Amino acid sequence: MLVDCLTLWVSNLVVKRMAEAGVEEDLSPEAWSAVESEILGGTRDLIQVARSVDASFVLISNEVGLGVVPPFPWDVTIATFWVG
């Protein structure tokens, strides 16, 4: 199974939360916690499915955080999340 693209999945979750909060540049710490919980929950679900089927999985993510510094605070947060 090919899962492309993890970066887009995470970005879509962040943009969705930003739209729900009515902000354009950054989320509150509580909203970031909700996004993180959603990402971690989805990741756990994906791992559980991967372990339960007899198939190979390829997960694709864009390079994040090793290139140009993002211009918006939420971009920096995403880059920090992936790079750790």
C-alpha positions as a Markdown table, in Angstrom:
| # | Residue | x | y | z |
|---|---|---|---|---|
| 1 | Met | 0.0 | 0.0 | 0.0 |
| 2 | Leu | 1.3 | 3.5 | -0.9 |
| 3 | Val | 0.4 | 6.4 | 1.4 |
| 4 | Asp | 1.3 | 9.6 | -0.3 |
| 5 | Cys | 1.6 | 12.3 | 1.2 |
| 6 | Leu | 2.0 | 12.4 | 5.0 |
| 7 | Thr | 3.0 | 16.1 | 4.8 |
| 8 | Leu | -0.2 | 17.0 | 2.9 |
| 9 | Trp | -2.3 | 15.0 | 5.4 |
| 10 | Val | -0.8 | 17.0 | 8.4 |
| 11 | Ser | -1.1 | 20.3 | 6.5 |
| 12 | Asn | -4.7 | 19.7 | 5.8 |
| 13 | Leu | -5.4 | 18.9 | 9.5 |
| 14 | Val | -3.8 | 22.2 | 10.5 |
| 15 | Val | -5.6 | 24.2 | 7.8 |
| 16 | Lys | -8.9 | 22.7 | 8.9 |
| 17 | Arg | -8.3 | 23.6 | 12.5 |
| 18 | Met | -7.3 | 27.1 | 11.5 |
| 19 | Ala | -10.5 | 27.6 | 9.5 |
| 20 | Glu | -12.5 | 26.3 | 12.4 |
| 21 | Ala | -10.8 | 28.8 | 14.7 |
| 22 | Gly | -11.1 | 31.6 | 12.2 |
| 23 | Val | -7.4 | 32.4 | 12.1 |
| 24 | Glu | -5.0 | 32.8 | 9.2 |
| 25 | Glu | -1.5 | 32.6 | 10.8 |
| 26 | Asp | -1.5 | 30.7 | 14.1 |
| 27 | Leu | -3.5 | 28.6 | 16.4 |
| 28 | Ser | -3.9 | 28.7 | 20.2 |
| 29 | Pro | -1.9 | 26.2 | 22.2 |
| 30 | Glu | -5.1 | 24.3 | 22.9 |
| 31 | Ala | -5.8 | 24.1 | 19.2 |
| 32 | Trp | -2.3 | 22.9 | 18.5 |
| 33 | Ser | -2.8 | 20.2 | 21.2 |
| 34 | Ala | -6.0 | 19.1 | 19.4 |
| 35 | Val | -4.1 | 18.9 | 16.1 |
| 36 | Glu | -1.3 | 17.0 | 17.6 |
| 37 | Ser | -3.8 | 14.5 | 19.2 |
| 38 | Glu | -5.5 | 14.1 | 15.8 |
| 39 | Ile | -2.2 | 13.4 | 14.1 |
| 40 | Leu | -1.0 | 11.0 | 16.7 |
| 41 | Gly | -4.4 | 9.2 | 16.7 |
| 42 | Gly | -4.4 | 8.9 | 13.0 |
| 43 | Thr | -0.8 | 7.6 | 13.0 |
| 44 | Arg | -1.7 | 5.0 | 15.6 |
| 45 | Asp | -4.7 | 3.9 | 13.5 |
| 46 | Leu | -2.5 | 3.7 | 10.4 |
| 47 | Ile | 0.1 | 1.6 | 12.2 |
| 48 | Gln | -2.6 | -0.7 | 13.6 |
| 49 | Val | -4.1 | -1.3 | 10.1 |
| 50 | Ala | -0.6 | -1.9 | 8.7 |
| 51 | Arg | 0.1 | -4.5 | 11.3 |
| 52 | Ser | -3.2 | -6.2 | 10.8 |
| 53 | Val | -2.9 | -6.9 | 7.0 |
| 54 | Asp | -0.5 | -8.9 | 5.0 |
| 55 | Ala | 0.8 | -6.1 | 2.8 |
| 56 | Ser | 3.8 | -3.8 | 2.4 |
| 57 | Phe | 3.4 | -0.2 | 3.2 |
| 58 | Val | 5.3 | 2.7 | 1.7 |
| 59 | Leu | 4.8 | 6.1 | 3.5 |
| 60 | Ile | 5.9 | 9.2 | 1.6 |
| 61 | Ser | 6.5 | 12.6 | 3.2 |
| 62 | Asn | 8.0 | 15.7 | 1.7 |
| 63 | Glu | 11.2 | 17.0 | 3.1 |
| 64 | Val | 10.2 | 19.5 | 5.8 |
| 65 | Gly | 12.3 | 21.8 | 7.9 |
| 66 | Leu | 15.7 | 21.1 | 6.3 |
| 67 | Gly | 15.4 | 23.8 | 3.6 |
| 68 | Val | 14.1 | 27.3 | 3.5 |
| 69 | Val | 12.7 | 28.6 | 6.8 |
| 70 | Pro | 8.9 | 28.8 | 6.4 |
| 71 | Pro | 7.3 | 32.3 | 6.5 |
| 72 | Phe | 4.4 | 31.6 | 8.8 |
| 73 | Pro | 4.3 | 30.5 | 12.5 |
| 74 | Trp | 2.2 | 27.4 | 11.8 |
| 75 | Asp | 4.6 | 26.3 | 9.0 |
| 76 | Val | 7.5 | 26.5 | 11.5 |
| 77 | Thr | 5.5 | 24.4 | 14.0 |
| 78 | Ile | 4.8 | 21.7 | 11.4 |
| 79 | Ala | 8.5 | 21.7 | 10.4 |
| 80 | Thr | 9.5 | 21.4 | 14.1 |
| 81 | Phe | 7.0 | 18.6 | 14.6 |
| 82 | Trp | 8.4 | 16.5 | 11.7 |
| 83 | Val | 12.1 | 17.2 | 12.4 |
| 84 | Gly | 11.7 | 17.0 | 16.1 |
